[in-house]
Amino acid sequence: MSGLRVVPAWRHGQERLYVCLTDGRNIAWYDREAGRVNLLSEERRDDVLETLRPFLTGPVTIGPPPVPTPAELARLSLHPDDDLAPNRPGEALLVALDRDPGPAHRLRPDPRRRALAAEQAVGDALDRLDGAGWHALHSVPLPGGDRLHHLLIGPGGLFCVYSLYARKQKVQVADPMVTLGRRDPRPLLRRLRADADRASYALTAEVRPVLALTEPADVMLTAPPREVHILRDRDLDTLSRLGGVLKPADVEALHAMARDRNTWVRV
């Protein structure tokens, strides 16, 4: 018995199969799309191939990862339970709905499902920035049961993104209050700035807050909000045009740090 196990992980619709030791550390991974088994150590080559044999499809190349950076090696050493990168947009809500779906018939739609739709729409938009050198993390847990809906890291800096379901509704922003349709105003911008401050403390880098509105009928600002970007979900790609803040190596290092659950335990 090799003591190795295979742990699947999904990212941007692509599957990777990680080969882990009994303590959870990764020693190899199989990239189906590239047809390649990447080994972090040749010492367990035969054991890795034997463990992956039931999963291999077609011919594969085998070898070390192509020019791994220190940040990538740090990422690969994460225990699967500590790695936040596989989190789907709205991960926490998906888990909550799976545990407690609520009554089958209710007079009003479950607000959790609207919140989930918003996080999924915004998360998908952020994930599409990956090819431009950006990384998005979703449903980042914070102490006390709080969480960041999304964290975006790229050449233009770091952004804490809050998703708000606003389909066909008017949104009025009077810093720090946000009013959705005929509902009572809520101090969302105050919370968003606090989330960004907590992220800045954890990552020792400036994190800017973004309020992402999904399909609003209209957006009215009484005055430009302090430090907060207000964007419709369809306009989130404008963030990819920002640059000149972080070098590629800094982006990768911050991403490796942010995806580690332990980074967030004391913020």
C-alpha angles and dihedrals in degrees: 000000000000095000090226126131135192119236117188120214131183126212125171090346094305123115126222123185112213121202109216137192120232090267091056099255116139118236099170144359136205118223106200095192094051092039091228137130109209115205124199090192131023090209093082096036096121093044092049093050092047091050092048096042096100090052102045116108117192127333118337136192118228129206148096119314112275107267098324116209122222089253092055092050090050090050093050091052091062119113108244090241090057097046112098096182095091091057111122121223105278092015094154092050092047090054092046093050091047091053095042113016092174126225117332092231123038134160094235130036115264105261089215090066092053090048089049092051089053094049092047094050093047093041092053090050091051093046089057088065091066094097090057093062098271130125126204126200121192136208094005107191120230129190116275095037095289124128143185110245091213139351118203121196125184149115091305094055135257126319132190106209125200116195119216123187106227105152111169092345132118115245122204120191120198104164118279094007125077119193119198114199110303095338125116114273118259129202093240095148091057090054092045093052089049090052090050090050091052091049091049090053093049095047098033088228136099113274118190122209123238128188109206116199119200115221099327118184091222139348121213123188118193088198136346105284117241113261094335126115113216110203138166113234090248090058099051091102088073086078089067090065091064116096147142095080106088132028118226091255090052091049091053094045093050091046091052090050095045096050092058109095090211090065090071104044097097106036 
